[in-house]
């Protein structure tokens, strides 16, 4: 039952991410229209409006954009952490045989784009942007696959999702290792203390989500003040969330049968009896306890992220004045373009080909290298994740603007090439059949 739940969740995940990708596209277009209209200055002033929270003597003050990037995006990274944990425990990364292909593909899709970027930006502040072309926006990519419908093989969807999960793990490590300010030891120790309590709750068998989520608040504050990027708190919290349900499948079925029997035996005339109310409470309790807290929280977070947080992030960050072009930083744009559009597919296809030649991994049945190449171009859709890393990599607004324009333009081109290749390869496979 646990594996069936995970499989069903994967299908729902793909559907939600696909629709979320379409909403992301609409939010991005709106941001570009507003930023380049007479409302441009109002748009800029809105997202740079300072907001602060004071608790006792502790104050956190940031612009509205930073509250979205550091605050709401922590919930996005909490979901990313849960996805990674689920895939490692039960999904496509749960065994070396399953994990080898997407892990190798993702490594190629991160290393080669970074090298392409370094080829044009090897020194100075611009070199900090190496992480920008390493990212993949899975929601946007799956949104494109949804528009193509049944012409996209299921193996390609699963491969792309698995690759993106590993890519997300790589992005998290890059943020933690390379885009972190000076560490404040006292806050890191405080965060470690919160993590110790979270692990203790897990060890004691606490399955309710509320205690974990409440402790996530001080964890976020301590991580934010420690110098690490606040979104890392979401990943750390995901690690502590229990993956196993409180009761097993068999116990759940026995309790449901017993409760249904009680409900049927104590029928009232016109309204439910106390016994029937008790039976319903037992059914609700069993329903709650048979669910994995990890999967349940991921289920709650998916629509929140897909339909609110990520579109809001895109609308607040994608608005860039196009008339300024690449300004004084054309090499930043060129490095991103080459990394996403050339480095991604070369890295993914090259590493997968090498792995199959060395017998380290093999392509899933029914999948060919033409489809791997199309996945490589779809992985070149950096979009929101690349923009997010651009904000971490650069302080100079001109650098950020150049990076944004390059990411948006390159992602659009990569999407078109990916779609053309999918349609071409699908027709080829159908023709052979």
N, C-alpha and C positions, 0 to 999 in steps of 0.2 A: 504493500500500500504506500509505503514511503517513497519507493522508486516511481510508482505511478503518479504520485503527487508532484514529484520533481519534474517528470516528463510533461504533465499537464501544465505545470507552471512555466516551463520553457516555451510552450506554444503561446500561452497568454503573454509571456514576456515579449516575444517577437511581435505579436499584434500590437501591444501597447507601445513598444519602442517605435514601430513603424508609423503609427498614427502620430506619435510624439514628434517624429522626424518631419512630418508634413507641417505640423504646427510650428516647429522651429523655423522652417523655411519661411512661413508667413510672417513670423515675428521679426526675422532678419530683414526681409524686404521692407516691412513697415519702419524698422529702425533706420534703414538707409534713406527711405523717402523723407522721413521726418528730419533727420540730421542734415539733409541737403535741401531743405525747404526754408521758408521764412521762420519756421519754428525751431531752427537749428540751435540758436543760442539758448532758448528756453529748455530744449532737450538736454543740452550740456549742463545748464545750471541746475536742473532737477536732479540729475544723477550725481552731481558734485555737492549737493546740499549736505551739510554736516548733521549727524544725529548721534546722540550719546545716551548711555545708560549708566546710572550711578547706583551702586549697591553698597551702602555704608560709606566707607572712605575710598572705595574702589570705583573708578570711572573708566569706561571704554567708550571712546568717541571716534567715529569714522564717518566717511561720506556714505551716502545711500548706496553707491556702487560697491563700496567695500563691504557693506553689510550683506549685500547679495553675494559677492565673491567669497567672503570669509564665513558668513553666517549660514545663509540658505544653501550654499554649495557644500557645506559640511554635511547636510542631509543627503545631498547627492552622493558624496563620497561614502557616507554610511551605507547607502544602497550598493555602491560599487564594491565596498568591502564585503557585504553580505553575498553579492553575486560571486565574488572570487571564492569565498568560503564554501558556498554551495557547490560550485563547480569542482573545487578541490576534494570535497567530501563525497559527493554523489553524482556529479555530472561528467562532462567531457574531459575533465582534468583529473579524474579520480584514480586513474591508474597510469603507469608509464606508457602503456600501449596507446591509450586514448589521448594522453596529454602531449606526446612527443611531437606530432605534426603541428598543432596550433602553437605550441611553445616555440618550436624552431621557426615557424613562419613569422611569429610576432617578433622574435629576436632580429630576424632579417629586416622586418618592417620598422624597427627602431634604430638599429645600428647604421644601416646604409644611409637613410635620410639624414642622420646626424652628421655623417661623414661628408655628404654632399653639402650640407649647410656650412660646415667648417671649411670646406674648400673655397668658399666665398667670404667667410667671416672668421678668420683664424685668430684674430687678436682684438683687444679693446672691448668696450662694453657690448658691441654688436655680437661678440662670440657667445654671450650669455643666452642667446636665442636658439641654441642648438636643440633644445627640447621641443620647440614649436612644431617642426615637421615630423617629430616622432609620434605625435598623438593621432588618434582616430576617433571620429564622432560616430559611434555605433548607431545612435538613434536616427541620424540623417541617412546613413547607409541603408539601414533596414526600412526606412520610409520609402526609399527608392525601390527596394526589392518588393515592397507591398504593392506599389503601383504597377509592377510588372506581373503580379499575380502568380498563377500556376506555371508560368514560363520559367520560373526560377526553381531549380532543383532543391529539395529539402537539404541535401548534403551540403550545398553551397551556403545555405542560411546557417546551418549548424556550425560549419567551418568558420564563417565570418564572425558569428557570435563568440565562439571559443577563442578565436584569434584576438577579438576585441577585449575579452576578459583578461587575457594575458597582457595585452597592450595597456589596459587600465592599471594592472599591477605594476608594470614598468613605469607608467606615468607617476604613480604614487611614490615609488622609490626615487624617481628623479626629483620630484618636488621636495621630498624629505632630505635628500642628500645635497642637492645643488641649489635649490631656491629657498634656502633657510637663512634668516638673519643670525646675528650673534646670539648664542644660547645664553639663557638665564637659568643657572643651575637650580635655584630655589623653586622656580615654577616647574621645572622638569621633575624635581623630586615630588612636588605636590601632585603632578599628573600621575607619576608612578604610584603614589599612594592611592589615588582614585582607582587606577587600574587594578591594584591589589584587592581592593574591596569588590570590584566587578568580578574578578576571577574567583574570589571567595564565594560570592553569591552563586556563580555558576557551579562551583564545587559542591555547595550545599544543596544543589538541586532546585534552586529558585527558578521557576519557569515564567513567572509573570514579567511582562515587558516593562511595566511602569518603573520599578526600582532602577533598572538599567538606564532607561531614558532620562530619569531625573538625575542620576549620577553623570550622565553625559553632558549636562550643563556646566558643572564645575570643571569637568575634563576639558571642555572646549575653552573655557576661560583660561585655565592654566597653560594649555598648549598655545593659545594665542599670545599670552604674555611671556612664554618661554623663548620666543623667537622663531619657533617652527611655524609653518603655515597652519592656520586654524583648522583647515579641512582635514588635516591628518587625524584630528580627534574623531572624525567619523569612521575612519578606517580602524582606529584602535578600539572604538566602541563595538564595531562589528565583530572583532575577534572574540570579544567576551560574551556575545549573545549566544545562548544555548542553541544547539542544532537539533537535539533530540527532544521528542515530545514527552509529556509527563506520563502518559499511559500508552500501552502498546495497542496495535490494531485489534487483536483478539479480545482484549479487555474492553475496548471501546464497543465492539459489536455486542458483547455480552451485556454491557450496561444499557445499550440502546434497546435490545430485545426485552430486557427486564422492565425498563421504563415504559415501553410501548404496551407491554402486557398489563402493567398497573393502570395505565391510562385507559385501556379498553375495558378493564374489569370494574372501574369505578365511574361509570358514566352518570352524569346528572340529568335532570329533566330539561332545563332550559339554559343552564350555565355550567361552567367547569367546576368540578368539586375541588376540595383541598388536595385530595390525593392526585387528581389530574394535574393540578398546578405543581405539586411536588415532582411528578413524573417529568413534566416539561423542564423544570429546573435541573433535574438530573441529566436530561438529554442535552441541555445547553452547557452544563458543566463538562460532560463527556466530550462534546463537540469542541469546547475550548481546550481541553487537556490533551486531545489526540493530535493537535496541530503542532508542528515544529515552530517554536518561537522565532527562529531564524527566517523560515519561509513566510510566516505570518507577517512579520515586520517588513520583509521585502515586498510582500503583496500590498501592504498599506502604502509603502513609500513609492511604488512604481507610478501610480496615477498622479501623485503629488509632484513627483519629479518630471514626468513626461508632459503633463498638461499645465503646470504652473511654474516650477522653479527654473527648468531649462529654457522655456520660452521667455520668462522674465529676464534671465541672464542674457539671452540672445538679444532681446530688445534693448537692454541697458548697455550692452557692450559692443554690439555690432554696428551701431551708428557711427560712421566715420565720414568726414567730408571728402568726397572723391576728387574734387577739383584740385586738391593739394598734391595729388599723385603720390609718388614715393619719397618726395622731398629730398633731403640730404642723405637718405639711407637706401639707395637702390640695391645695394648688395644684400641687405636684410631681406628684401622682397625676392631677389633672385635666388638666395639660398633656400628660402621657404618653398618657392615654386619648384626648384630642382629637387628638393628633398621630398616633397609630397607627390609631385607628378612623375618624377623619374625614379627617385630613390626608393619609394614605397614598393612599387611593383617589382623593380629589380631585386630588392632585398627579399621580398616574400617569395617570389618565384625562384630566385637563385638559391636561397637557403632550403626551400622545399625540394628542389631538384637535387641538390647536393645530398640531402638527407635520404632521399629515395635511392640514389646511386650507392650510398654507403650502407644501405639496408637498415638505417636507424629508424625510419618511419616509412609508411606507405600511404598512398592516396586512398580515401574511402571508395568503396565499390560504386561505380557509376559516375565518378568524378574524374575530370581530365585536367591537363595543365592549362588549357584555354580558360577553364573556369577559375583556376587558381590565379591566372593573370587578371581576370575580371575582378576577382576579390582583391587583388593587389591595388587596382585603381580605385575601387570603392573604399579601401582602407586609406587612400590618399585624401579622403574627405576629412580634413582635420577640424574644420569649422569651430564649434564651441569649445572643444577641448584645447585646440591650438590657440584660440583667442585667450582662453583662461591662462595658459602657460605664458603667453606673450605679456600679460599683465604682471606676472611674477618675474619674468626675465628682465624687463626693461622698466626704467623710471621715466626716461625721456618720452614725452607725449608724441613727438615726431616719429620716434622709433616704433612706438606702439601703433600709431596710425599706419605706417608703412607695412608693418607686420599684418595688421587687420586686412588691409586691402589685398595683400598677397594671399592670405589665407582664404578669403572669400572668393576671389577670382580663381585661384587654383582648385579649390574644393568644387566649384561649379564645373570646371573643365574635367576634373577627375571623374565626377559623377556622370558626365555625358559619355566619356570614353568607356567607363565601366558598364553603362547600360548598353551601348552599342556592342561591346564584346560579349555580354551575357546573351543578348538576342542572337548574335552570330553563332555562338557556341551551342546554344539551345537548339537552333535550327539544324546545326551540323549533327548533333547527337540524335535528334528526331529523324533526320535523313538516314543515318546509319541504321536506326531501328526499323 
